[in-house]
C-alpha cells in the first residue's frame, strides 16, 4: 500500500517539498490512516502537518469522543491539532437544506478558515477508491449529463491552496489492513451502516456485487474519472472560447443574446456546454428544477423552422427566438406566458416546462386517470389544439349543470396564481374545452362507438438535473 500511494502522489504531483499540509482527521479509519501515512513520510517531502477536525454535534457523546480520540493520537505522534464545534441543526434550519449538506458546508467553511490562518498549501482528505466507485455509480443514477459524471477529483483548487486525496488509489479493505498493521484503532461511525443514506446503500448492496466481477474496479473507475476529467476540461475550454465568440452578455439587464447560425455551426457537445455556461452566468444559483429537458428544448429551439418561439425556464428565465437570434432574459411574473399549439394525431406537444402531451390512435380502450384521456374521433371536431386560458373560458363536464368558469375551477383546485396562465388546455376546432389537463375532462358529443379511438397521455417533466 505504501508504494501504491507514493507512486500515486508522485504521478499527480500532489505534494511539493516544504509545504504545510492540513489533514482532515475525523477519527475514522480513512482519515487516521492518511494522517499516519503522511506523519511517517513527512521527512520525504519535508512537510509540516496539522490535523484538523470538526465536531458536527450530530451523534451526541460519540461526536465529542471522536475529538478526544484524535487529540490523544495527535499528542502521541507530535502533530498539532485544531478543531471546532459547529451547530449543524441550527444552520440547516436557517438555510433550509439537508442535514448532510449543512454539515458539509460548515465543515468546509472551517477548513477554509484554517487554511488561511496557517497559510497552508494543501488540505489532505481521506477519500479512497471505494468512495470513488460509489460516487461515480451514484452520479450515473442521478444525472443525465456527462458533466456531472465526474467523480471525486484527485486535486482541486481550494481557498489559498488545494484539496488533495492521496488515498483514491487504494481500497477500504487495504486501509483497514494498514490500520491493523500499524496498531491504529480508529473510531467507528454507526451512521455509516444505515442504508437509508444513498451512499451507504451503494456501499453495502451494489459495490460488493460489482467487485465479484472485477475486484480491481476502484482502479478502473479512477482511470475513468481521470480521463473523463481531462476530456471534459478540454471541451469546457473550447466551449468558453465558443461563448466568447458567439454570445453577447448584457450585465445591466442580466441577459444574453446569440446568433442561431453561428451557434449551430459548432459541435453539439460544445452547444450543450455553451448553454450551461450561459445559464451559470445568468442564474445566481441554478434552480433545482432545471433539468436536461430544458437542454433538449433549447436544442430543439435551435433547429426550429418557426420564426418566433419562446421557452420558459425555471425562475422566470425566458428563452426567445426571433428569427435568427435567441435571447435569454428574465421576465416579470405578470408577463404574458401564453401559447397555442396544434395537436396532430398521432403526434405530441412539448410545453415550456418540459412536460408534454402524446396523442395516438389505439385499438385498445385503456383505463383512464387524471393524466390520460381517451375518446372516439367522431366525438370531437378536428383539428385539436392545446392552448393557455383566455378571458371568458368556461367548460362543462358530466354531472355538472351548465358550465363553470376556468377561473373558478382553478380556485377550487387550489392552483397557484403563477401557474394558471400557463396551464395546458385541450380544445377542439370549435373552441370547446375538451380537457383541462390534469384537472377536469369536458363533456363530449354522444357517440355510437364509431370511428377510431384516440388516446391522449400527459407526461410530466423529469426532475433530473442537467
JOSUL-V870758 format. One record per pair of residues at least 4 apart in sequence whose ideal C-beta (glycine too) atoms are under 7 Angstrom apart, sorted by sequence separation. I is the first residue (numbers start at 1). J is the second residue. D is the distance in whole Angstrom. If there is no record, write none. Layout:
BEGIN
i->I j->J d->D
i->I j->J d->D
END
This chain:
BEGIN
i->1 j->5 d->6
i->2 j->6 d->6
i->3 j->7 d->6
i->4 j->8 d->6
i->5 j->9 d->6
i->6 j->10 d->6
i->7 j->11 d->6
i->8 j->12 d->7
i->15 j->19 d->6
i->28 j->32 d->7
i->29 j->33 d->6
i->30 j->34 d->7
i->31 j->35 d->6
i->32 j->36 d->6
i->33 j->37 d->6
i->34 j->38 d->6
i->35 j->39 d->6
i->36 j->40 d->6
i->37 j->41 d->6
i->38 j->42 d->6
i->59 j->63 d->5
i->61 j->65 d->6
i->62 j->66 d->7
i->64 j->68 d->7
i->65 j->69 d->6
i->66 j->70 d->7
i->67 j->71 d->6
i->68 j->72 d->6
i->69 j->73 d->6
i->70 j->74 d->6
i->71 j->75 d->7
i->72 j->76 d->7
i->73 j->77 d->6
i->87 j->91 d->6
i->88 j->92 d->6
i->89 j->93 d->7
i->90 j->94 d->6
i->91 j->95 d->6
i->97 j->101 d->5
i->98 j->102 d->7
i->99 j->103 d->6
i->100 j->104 d->7
i->101 j->105 d->6
i->102 j->106 d->6
i->103 j->107 d->6
i->104 j->108 d->6
i->105 j->109 d->6
i->106 j->110 d->7
i->107 j->111 d->6
i->108 j->112 d->6
i->109 j->113 d->7
i->110 j->114 d->6
i->111 j->115 d->6
i->112 j->116 d->7
i->113 j->117 d->6
i->114 j->118 d->6
i->127 j->131 d->4
i->129 j->133 d->7
i->130 j->134 d->6
i->131 j->135 d->6
i->132 j->136 d->6
i->133 j->137 d->6
i->134 j->138 d->6
i->135 j->139 d->6
i->136 j->140 d->6
i->137 j->141 d->7
i->138 j->142 d->6
i->139 j->143 d->6
i->158 j->162 d->6
i->170 j->174 d->4
i->172 j->176 d->7
i->173 j->177 d->7
i->174 j->178 d->6
i->175 j->179 d->7
i->176 j->180 d->7
i->177 j->181 d->6
i->178 j->182 d->6
i->197 j->201 d->7
i->198 j->202 d->7
i->199 j->203 d->6
i->200 j->204 d->6
i->201 j->205 d->6
i->202 j->206 d->4
i->203 j->207 d->6
i->206 j->210 d->7
i->207 j->211 d->6
i->208 j->212 d->7
i->210 j->214 d->6
i->211 j->215 d->5
i->216 j->220 d->6
i->217 j->221 d->6
i->218 j->222 d->6
i->219 j->223 d->6
i->220 j->224 d->6
i->221 j->225 d->6
i->222 j->226 d->6
i->223 j->227 d->6
i->224 j->228 d->6
i->225 j->229 d->6
i->226 j->230 d->7
i->227 j->231 d->6
i->228 j->232 d->6
i->229 j->233 d->6
i->230 j->234 d->7
i->231 j->235 d->6
i->232 j->236 d->6
i->233 j->237 d->7
i->234 j->238 d->7
i->235 j->239 d->6
i->236 j->240 d->6
i->237 j->241 d->7
i->238 j->242 d->6
i->239 j->243 d->6
i->240 j->244 d->6
i->241 j->245 d->6
i->242 j->246 d->6
i->243 j->247 d->5
i->259 j->263 d->6
i->260 j->264 d->6
i->261 j->265 d->7
i->266 j->270 d->4
i->268 j->272 d->6
i->269 j->273 d->7
i->270 j->274 d->6
i->271 j->275 d->7
i->272 j->276 d->7
i->273 j->277 d->6
i->274 j->278 d->6
i->275 j->279 d->6
i->276 j->280 d->6
i->277 j->281 d->6
i->278 j->282 d->6
i->279 j->283 d->6
i->283 j->287 d->7
i->286 j->290 d->6
i->290 j->294 d->6
i->292 j->296 d->6
i->293 j->297 d->6
i->294 j->298 d->6
i->295 j->299 d->7
i->296 j->300 d->6
i->297 j->301 d->6
i->298 j->302 d->7
i->299 j->303 d->7
i->300 j->304 d->6
i->313 j->317 d->4
i->331 j->335 d->4
i->343 j->347 d->6
i->351 j->355 d->5
i->368 j->372 d->5
i->375 j->379 d->5
i->380 j->384 d->7
i->389 j->393 d->5
i->396 j->400 d->6
i->400 j->404 d->7
i->404 j->408 d->6
i->406 j->410 d->6
i->407 j->411 d->7
i->408 j->412 d->6
i->409 j->413 d->6
i->415 j->419 d->6
i->419 j->423 d->6
i->427 j->431 d->6
i->428 j->432 d->5
i->436 j->440 d->4
i->9 j->14 d->5
i->26 j->31 d->5
i->27 j->32 d->7
i->42 j->47 d->5
i->58 j->63 d->6
i->74 j->79 d->4
i->92 j->97 d->6
i->97 j->102 d->5
i->115 j->120 d->5
i->143 j->148 d->4
i->157 j->162 d->6
i->158 j->163 d->4
i->170 j->175 d->6
i->179 j->184 d->4
i->195 j->200 d->5
i->202 j->207 d->6
i->250 j->255 d->5
i->258 j->263 d->5
i->266 j->271 d->6
i->304 j->309 d->6
i->321 j->326 d->5
i->351 j->356 d->6
i->368 j->373 d->6
i->375 j->380 d->7
i->404 j->409 d->6
i->410 j->415 d->4
i->415 j->420 d->6
i->427 j->432 d->6
i->9 j->15 d->6
i->15 j->21 d->7
i->25 j->31 d->5
i->57 j->63 d->6
i->143 j->149 d->6
i->156 j->162 d->7
i->194 j->200 d->6
i->195 j->201 d->5
i->211 j->217 d->6
i->214 j->220 d->6
i->280 j->286 d->7
i->312 j->318 d->6
i->313 j->319 d->6
i->320 j->326 d->7
i->343 j->349 d->5
i->350 j->356 d->5
i->366 j->372 d->7
i->368 j->374 d->6
i->396 j->402 d->7
i->427 j->433 d->5
i->428 j->434 d->6
i->435 j->441 d->5
i->24 j->31 d->6
i->25 j->32 d->7
i->42 j->49 d->6
i->56 j->63 d->6
i->74 j->81 d->4
i->92 j->99 d->5
i->95 j->102 d->6
i->155 j->162 d->5
i->156 j->163 d->5
i->179 j->186 d->6
i->193 j->200 d->7
i->210 j->217 d->5
i->249 j->256 d->5
i->279 j->286 d->7
i->319 j->326 d->6
i->320 j->327 d->5
i->349 j->356 d->6
i->396 j->403 d->4
i->427 j->434 d->6
i->435 j->442 d->6
i->55 j->63 d->5
i->115 j->123 d->6
i->155 j->163 d->7
i->167 j->175 d->7
i->192 j->200 d->6
i->248 j->256 d->7
i->263 j->271 d->7
i->301 j->309 d->6
i->310 j->318 d->6
i->311 j->319 d->4
i->341 j->349 d->5
i->348 j->356 d->5
i->349 j->357 d->5
i->366 j->374 d->6
i->395 j->403 d->6
i->415 j->423 d->7
i->425 j->433 d->6
i->426 j->434 d->5
i->434 j->442 d->5
i->55 j->64 d->7
i->139 j->148 d->6
i->140 j->149 d->6
i->155 j->164 d->5
i->195 j->204 d->6
i->247 j->256 d->6
i->248 j->257 d->5
i->310 j->319 d->7
i->319 j->328 d->6
i->348 j->357 d->6
i->365 j->374 d->6
i->394 j->403 d->4
i->395 j->404 d->7
i->426 j->435 d->4
i->433 j->442 d->5
i->25 j->35 d->5
i->39 j->49 d->6
i->71 j->81 d->6
i->92 j->102 d->4
i->139 j->149 d->5
i->301 j->311 d->6
i->310 j->320 d->5
i->348 j->358 d->5
i->394 j->404 d->6
i->410 j->420 d->5
i->432 j->442 d->7
i->434 j->444 d->7
i->23 j->34 d->6
i->38 j->49 d->6
i->70 j->81 d->6
i->88 j->99 d->6
i->91 j->102 d->5
i->154 j->165 d->6
i->247 j->258 d->5
i->317 j->328 d->6
i->318 j->329 d->6
i->348 j->359 d->7
i->394 j->405 d->5
i->395 j->406 d->7
i->425 j->436 d->6
i->426 j->437 d->6
i->23 j->35 d->5
i->55 j->67 d->5
i->111 j->123 d->6
i->246 j->258 d->6
i->309 j->321 d->5
i->347 j->359 d->5
i->394 j->406 d->7
i->425 j->437 d->7
i->136 j->149 d->7
i->152 j->165 d->6
i->246 j->259 d->6
i->298 j->311 d->7
i->308 j->321 d->7
i->317 j->330 d->6
i->318 j->331 d->5
i->339 j->352 d->7
i->346 j->359 d->6
i->393 j->406 d->4
i->424 j->437 d->5
i->53 j->67 d->6
i->88 j->102 d->5
i->154 j->168 d->6
i->297 j->311 d->5
i->308 j->322 d->6
i->316 j->330 d->5
i->343 j->357 d->7
i->345 j->359 d->5
i->346 j->360 d->5
i->23 j->38 d->6
i->88 j->103 d->5
i->91 j->106 d->6
i->136 j->151 d->5
i->316 j->331 d->5
i->345 j->360 d->7
i->346 j->361 d->6
i->35 j->51 d->6
i->67 j->83 d->6
i->135 j->151 d->6
i->152 j->168 d->7
i->246 j->262 d->4
i->307 j->323 d->5
i->343 j->359 d->6
i->345 j->361 d->6
i->21 j->38 d->6
i->53 j->70 d->5
i->135 j->152 d->5
i->246 j->263 d->5
i->304 j->321 d->7
i->316 j->333 d->7
i->389 j->406 d->5
i->88 j->106 d->6
i->301 j->319 d->7
i->51 j->70 d->6
i->132 j->151 d->6
i->294 j->313 d->5
i->86 j->106 d->4
i->132 j->152 d->5
i->275 j->295 d->6
i->301 j->321 d->5
i->438 j->458 d->6
i->131 j->152 d->6
i->298 j->319 d->6
i->437 j->458 d->5
i->256 j->278 d->5
i->51 j->74 d->5
i->272 j->295 d->6
i->275 j->298 d->6
i->290 j->313 d->7
i->86 j->110 d->7
i->242 j->266 d->5
i->290 j->314 d->5
i->127 j->152 d->5
i->289 j->314 d->5
i->301 j->326 d->7
i->312 j->337 d->6
i->21 j->47 d->5
i->23 j->49 d->6
i->25 j->51 d->4
i->84 j->110 d->5
i->256 j->282 d->6
i->413 j->439 d->5
i->25 j->52 d->7
i->26 j->53 d->6
i->287 j->314 d->4
i->409 j->436 d->6
i->17 j->45 d->5
i->18 j->46 d->5
i->19 j->47 d->5
i->20 j->48 d->5
i->21 j->49 d->5
i->22 j->50 d->5
i->23 j->51 d->5
i->24 j->52 d->6
i->25 j->53 d->5
i->51 j->79 d->5
i->55 j->83 d->7
i->57 j->85 d->6
i->242 j->270 d->5
i->254 j->282 d->6
i->271 j->299 d->7
i->287 j->315 d->5
i->17 j->46 d->5
i->23 j->52 d->7
i->51 j->80 d->7
i->54 j->83 d->7
i->357 j->386 d->6
i->15 j->45 d->5
i->20 j->50 d->7
i->22 j->52 d->5
i->49 j->79 d->6
i->50 j->80 d->5
i->51 j->81 d->4
i->52 j->82 d->5
i->53 j->83 d->4
i->54 j->84 d->6
i->55 j->85 d->4
i->56 j->86 d->6
i->57 j->87 d->7
i->58 j->88 d->6
i->406 j->436 d->7
i->409 j->439 d->6
i->52 j->83 d->7
i->57 j->88 d->6
i->239 j->270 d->5
i->243 j->274 d->5
i->247 j->278 d->6
i->389 j->420 d->7
i->409 j->440 d->6
i->5 j->37 d->6
i->15 j->47 d->6
i->50 j->82 d->7
i->54 j->86 d->6
i->56 j->88 d->5
i->82 j->114 d->6
i->238 j->270 d->6
i->242 j->274 d->5
i->249 j->281 d->6
i->283 j->315 d->7
i->389 j->421 d->7
i->388 j->421 d->6
i->235 j->269 d->6
i->239 j->273 d->4
i->243 j->277 d->5
i->388 j->422 d->6
i->389 j->423 d->7
i->123 j->158 d->6
i->235 j->270 d->7
i->239 j->274 d->5
i->243 j->278 d->7
i->282 j->317 d->7
i->388 j->423 d->7
i->132 j->168 d->6
i->389 j->425 d->6
i->236 j->273 d->6
i->240 j->277 d->7
i->349 j->386 d->5
i->388 j->425 d->7
i->39 j->77 d->5
i->123 j->161 d->7
i->125 j->163 d->6
i->127 j->165 d->5
i->235 j->273 d->6
i->239 j->277 d->6
i->264 j->302 d->6
i->386 j->424 d->5
i->387 j->425 d->6
i->395 j->433 d->4
i->27 j->66 d->4
i->122 j->161 d->5
i->128 j->167 d->4
i->129 j->168 d->6
i->263 j->302 d->7
i->386 j->425 d->7
i->26 j->66 d->6
i->39 j->79 d->6
i->121 j->161 d->5
i->122 j->162 d->5
i->123 j->163 d->5
i->124 j->164 d->5
i->125 j->165 d->5
i->127 j->167 d->7
i->128 j->168 d->6
i->129 j->169 d->6
i->312 j->352 d->4
i->386 j->426 d->5
i->387 j->427 d->6
i->393 j->433 d->7
i->32 j->73 d->7
i->119 j->160 d->7
i->120 j->161 d->6
i->126 j->167 d->6
i->127 j->168 d->6
i->129 j->170 d->6
i->130 j->171 d->5
i->311 j->352 d->5
i->312 j->353 d->7
i->342 j->383 d->6
i->343 j->384 d->4
i->395 j->436 d->6
i->27 j->69 d->5
i->122 j->164 d->5
i->124 j->166 d->6
i->128 j->170 d->6
i->129 j->171 d->5
i->130 j->172 d->5
i->260 j->302 d->6
i->343 j->385 d->6
i->384 j->426 d->6
i->385 j->427 d->5
i->27 j->70 d->5
i->116 j->159 d->6
i->128 j->171 d->6
i->342 j->385 d->6
i->343 j->386 d->5
i->397 j->440 d->5
i->115 j->159 d->4
i->116 j->160 d->6
i->128 j->172 d->6
i->341 j->385 d->7
i->384 j->428 d->6
i->397 j->441 d->6
i->25 j->70 d->5
i->58 j->103 d->7
i->115 j->160 d->6
i->340 j->385 d->6
i->341 j->386 d->5
i->395 j->440 d->6
i->397 j->442 d->6
i->398 j->443 d->6
i->115 j->161 d->6
i->282 j->328 d->6
i->383 j->429 d->6
i->396 j->442 d->6
i->397 j->443 d->6
i->56 j->103 d->5
i->112 j->159 d->4
i->128 j->175 d->6
i->171 j->218 d->5
i->340 j->387 d->4
i->381 j->428 d->4
i->382 j->429 d->6
i->395 j->442 d->5
i->396 j->443 d->5
i->339 j->387 d->7
i->380 j->428 d->4
i->381 j->429 d->4
i->339 j->388 d->6
i->381 j->430 d->5
i->278 j->328 d->6
i->338 j->388 d->4
i->54 j->106 d->7
i->54 j->107 d->5
i->169 j->222 d->7
i->297 j->350 d->7
i->168 j->222 d->6
i->380 j->434 d->6
i->54 j->110 d->5
i->297 j->354 d->7
i->52 j->111 d->7
i->138 j->198 d->6
i->294 j->354 d->6
i->138 j->199 d->7
i->293 j->354 d->3
i->52 j->114 d->5
i->373 j->435 d->5
i->261 j->324 d->6
i->291 j->354 d->6
i->138 j->202 d->6
i->260 j->324 d->5
i->380 j->444 d->7
i->134 j->199 d->6
i->137 j->202 d->6
i->259 j->324 d->6
i->260 j->325 d->7
i->379 j->444 d->4
i->259 j->325 d->6
i->260 j->326 d->6
i->379 j->445 d->5
i->357 j->424 d->7
i->371 j->438 d->6
i->50 j->118 d->6
i->134 j->202 d->5
i->257 j->325 d->6
i->258 j->326 d->5
i->370 j->438 d->6
i->373 j->441 d->6
i->379 j->447 d->5
i->134 j->203 d->6
i->137 j->206 d->6
i->375 j->444 d->6
i->378 j->447 d->6
i->257 j->327 d->5
i->352 j->422 d->7
i->376 j->447 d->5
i->255 j->327 d->6
i->256 j->328 d->4
i->378 j->450 d->6
i->134 j->207 d->6
i->255 j->328 d->6
i->351 j->424 d->6
i->376 j->449 d->6
i->378 j->451 d->4
i->133 j->207 d->6
i->151 j->225 d->3
i->255 j->329 d->4
i->376 j->450 d->6
i->377 j->451 d->4
i->150 j->225 d->7
i->376 j->451 d->5
i->377 j->452 d->5
i->153 j->229 d->7
i->253 j->329 d->7
i->254 j->330 d->6
i->130 j->207 d->6
i->376 j->453 d->6
i->377 j->454 d->6
i->150 j->228 d->7
i->149 j->228 d->7
i->150 j->229 d->6
i->374 j->453 d->6
i->375 j->454 d->6
i->357 j->437 d->7
i->374 j->454 d->7
i->374 j->455 d->5
i->150 j->232 d->7
i->374 j->456 d->7
i->338 j->421 d->7
i->373 j->456 d->5
i->133 j->217 d->6
i->337 j->421 d->5
i->372 j->456 d->7
i->133 j->218 d->6
i->136 j->221 d->5
i->147 j->232 d->6
i->333 j->418 d->6
i->337 j->422 d->5
i->372 j->457 d->5
i->38 j->124 d->7
i->132 j->218 d->6
i->371 j->457 d->7
i->371 j->458 d->4
i->130 j->218 d->6
i->133 j->221 d->5
i->365 j->453 d->6
i->129 j->218 d->3
i->132 j->221 d->5
i->136 j->225 d->6
i->366 j->455 d->6
i->34 j->124 d->6
i->132 j->222 d->6
i->361 j->452 d->5
i->362 j->453 d->5
i->22 j->114 d->6
i->34 j->126 d->4
i->361 j->453 d->7
i->22 j->115 d->6
i->33 j->126 d->7
i->129 j->222 d->6
i->132 j->225 d->6
i->361 j->454 d->6
i->362 j->455 d->4
i->31 j->126 d->4
i->359 j->454 d->7
i->360 j->455 d->6
i->30 j->126 d->3
i->359 j->456 d->5
i->20 j->118 d->6
i->22 j->120 d->5
i->30 j->128 d->6
i->20 j->119 d->7
i->21 j->120 d->7
i->24 j->123 d->7
i->357 j->456 d->6
i->358 j->457 d->5
i->20 j->120 d->4
i->21 j->121 d->7
i->22 j->122 d->7
i->24 j->124 d->7
i->20 j->121 d->5
i->21 j->122 d->5
i->22 j->123 d->5
i->23 j->124 d->5
i->24 j->125 d->5
i->357 j->458 d->5
i->358 j->459 d->6
i->19 j->121 d->4
i->22 j->124 d->7
i->24 j->126 d->7
i->19 j->122 d->6
i->21 j->124 d->6
i->355 j->458 d->7
i->356 j->459 d->5
i->355 j->459 d->6
i->16 j->121 d->7
i->355 j->460 d->5
i->355 j->461 d->5
i->15 j->122 d->7
i->354 j->461 d->3
i->353 j->461 d->6
i->345 j->454 d->6
i->69 j->187 d->5
i->66 j->187 d->5
i->147 j->276 d->7
i->34 j->166 d->7
i->34 j->167 d->6
i->30 j->167 d->7
i->14 j->155 d->6
i->12 j->154 d->5
i->33 j->175 d->5
i->12 j->155 d->6
i->30 j->175 d->6
i->33 j->178 d->5
i->29 j->175 d->5
i->33 j->179 d->6
i->36 j->182 d->6
i->29 j->176 d->6
i->32 j->179 d->7
i->145 j->292 d->6
i->36 j->184 d->6
i->144 j->292 d->4
i->14 j->164 d->4
i->29 j->179 d->5
i->33 j->184 d->7
i->14 j->166 d->6
i->32 j->184 d->5
i->32 j->186 d->5
i->9 j->166 d->5
i->29 j->186 d->4
i->8 j->166 d->6
i->28 j->186 d->5
i->27 j->186 d->6
i->28 j->187 d->6
i->27 j->187 d->4
i->5 j->166 d->6
i->8 j->169 d->4
i->28 j->189 d->6
i->5 j->167 d->7
i->5 j->169 d->6
i->4 j->169 d->5
i->5 j->170 d->7
i->4 j->170 d->6
i->293 j->461 d->5
i->1 j->170 d->6
i->293 j->462 d->6
i->291 j->461 d->6
i->291 j->462 d->6
i->295 j->466 d->5
i->291 j->463 d->6
i->292 j->464 d->6
i->294 j->466 d->6
i->1 j->174 d->5
i->291 j->464 d->5
i->289 j->463 d->6
i->291 j->465 d->6
i->292 j->466 d->4
i->290 j->465 d->7
i->291 j->466 d->6
i->290 j->466 d->6
i->1 j->178 d->5
i->276 j->466 d->7
i->148 j->465 d->7
i->144 j->464 d->5
i->143 j->464 d->6
i->145 j->466 d->5
i->143 j->465 d->6
END
